[in-house]
Amino acid sequence: MRTASSTVAVTGAPGPARSALVRDIAGRLEVTRIDAADLAREGEQSWIARMVELVLTHEGVLTIENVEHLPPPQQVVLGRILTGTAARARLVITAAPDTGASPTLTSLLSRCVDHLEL
């Protein structure tokens, strides 16, 4: 997976194993992380703008963590980004294990080319 450029969904409990898997996917590439749980603190517009800027400019791996915490409208935006062609960064999204995921979250995760579950 290190040599691929596809989007990756990593599902599993937050913690060291999930973080180690993301580092393994990245290999030697720089990893930048943003956490969906920060959206409420940062504000929707600011968080989305920062994410889009990183998608378009970061030259390593961009990990968007805990996407289950994004409200459905932001999950839709992220889903569109995952299937777009303008991303410079390699995108990895992380989510908690499926515990009755919403249809919007299920759709978001399905837009990733590769799926890894812990």
HELIX and SHEET records of a PDB file:
HELIX    1   1 PRO A   16  ALA A   26  1                                  11    
HELIX    2   2 ALA A   36  ASP A   38  5                                   3    
HELIX    3   3 LEU A   39  GLU A   42  1                                   4    
HELIX    4   4 GLU A   44  THR A   57  1                                  14    
HELIX    5   5 VAL A   67  HIS A   69  5                                   3    
HELIX    6   6 PRO A   72  THR A   83  1                                  12    
HELIX    7   7 PRO A  103  SER A  110  1                                   8    
SHEET    1   A 5 VAL A  31  ASP A  35  0                                        
SHEET    2   A 5 VAL A  61  GLU A  65  1                                        
SHEET    3   A 5 ARG A  90  ALA A  95  1                                        
SHEET    4   A 5 VAL A   8  THR A  11  1                                        
SHEET    5   A 5 ASP A 114  GLU A 117  1                                        
END                                                                             
